[in-house]
């Protein structure tokens, strides 16, 4: 075990330090609609959304969606409209549900306002660089590409628990993706950013094909791959806010991630314990306390420190790995997960019909709002 854990740590350290070459920007930049489902006033929400308003891109639309008229995210969108009057900003307020996944319901509701053939779907809690859309546009111009996605770095908001949550992303999740990518795997798509063409989305059944999927981002990529398109991991890396302020909140969040991973790749998930470097090194040394094992463990510890990237993170690494090992053990069983106040299961349900049937719609004010006249007339 200590040998396997060390080999993984060394490989992860090597691929984590290597950055992919930046994709060339195409000569023609196609107009883009950015779909952004929102829910509540998250920390840094204004700053994160304002970054999208400052993109170095010639023609793009921002479509925000919430499910209630009292959602505080509406105030943030209105502030953006005031600060960036030149931007094409649309806000959808629509409470209709179309399945068990609330994020996908939100996307179905706001999709009809998207005007352009190229789409970018992005989580609400990410911060992006000014060339974000330009760097996504390169691979998407290739007709053989179905989905362009990108990795993300955790950005702790405050306290030890958010720092440990960020370490989960930066020191375990991201390196594991880079190792898989270096090994030739393309079986991924991340909700932080997914870019695709409208015809690709329609070919797999639209967002409704994801309405009852917990891992909607993964399945959006998987369904496009099953249809013959390629998945590209962009060179751009965004930042995501990690807001957990208690062990309970962090446990629920990471248990959801791990149980979801188990539901998608049970055999691969079983060997996840080997990526918990520090516990494996300690266990190996206890079981075989002789010089070769100690030397191998030292190499693994150094590699793990390289992955951590800073002295403070390296000091937290043993605690982070130990917590991950306990979470992995808990995730071996059970299928219930907590997500934004909802309890879901990792078992995919059969497709269900939308509750938004003609003659059976909730009494709501007109759901579409826009600062631009043409968006009100959008046929989509």
C-alpha positions, 0 to 999 in steps of 0.5 A: 500500500505504501508503494502504491500511495507513493507512486500516486503522490509522485505522479500527482505532484508531477502532473499538478506542476505541469500546465497545459499549453494555452489553446489558440483563439479562433479568428472568428469568435462566435456569440455566446450565451452564458447560463447562470443558475442562481440561488441565494446571496452567496459570499462574493456573488456580486464580485463573481458575477461582475467578473463575467461582465468584464469579459474581453469578448466581442458579443455575449449574453448573460442569462441569470435564473432564480426560482423565487421573487424573494431570492436575494440574488435578484438584488445582485443582478439588478446591481450588475445592470446598473454597473454594466448598462452595456451588457446584455443581461437577462433575469428569469424568475420561474418556480416551475420544476421539471424533475428532481434536480433543482439546478437543472429545473432552473436551467430549463427555465432560463434556457429559453432566453438564450439567444446564441448557438454557443452556450456556457453553463457555469456555477454561481460561485466561481470567479473567472479571468477576463479572457475566460470566454476567449479561452473556451471558444478555441476548442468549441470551434472544432465540430468534433468537440462536444463539451469544453470544461475546466478545472477549478481551485478552491478559494476558502472564505473563512476558517479552518473548515473552509480551508480544509474544503479548499484543500479537498479540491486543490490537493485531492480532486484536481490532482486526481483529474489531472492524473486521469487526464494524463492517462488518457481519460476524458470521462469528466465534465465539471459544473464550474464550467461547461461550454457546448453548442446548442445543436449538441445539447439538443441532440442529447435531449436537452436539459430535460435529459438531466432532470432526474440526474444528481451528477448533471454535469458529468452526465451532460459530458457523458451523453455527448461522448456517447453521441460521438463528440469529444470532451476537452479539458480547457487550460483555463482554471477558475476559482470556486468559493468554499463556504463551509464554516463547520465540520457538519457542513463540510462533511455533508458537502464532501460526502455528497461528492464522494457518494456521487463519484461512487455511483458513477465509478464504483470500482475506481472509487473503491481504490480511492483510499490509496490517494489518502497519502498520509494515512497510507504512509503511516500505516505502511510504516507501522506494518513494515518498519524497515528502511526501504519502506521508510525511504519510500514513505519519505518520498511520498511525504515530499510529493504530497507536500509538493501537491499542497503547494505551501507550508501552511497547506503542507502542515494541514495535509495529514489532517486533510488526508485523514478526514478524506479517508474517514469520508471515503469509508462512510461513502462506501455505503448509503445513497442519500445526499444533501444538496442546497436544502434538498435530500437526493439519492445517487440512484438515477430515477426514471424520466419524469414529465415536467410539472409545467404542462399546459393548463397546470402551471402555477400562478406566477407573475410573468417570469422573463425580465430583461434590460434588452428589448430583443430578449423579451422576443426570444423564441427559445 
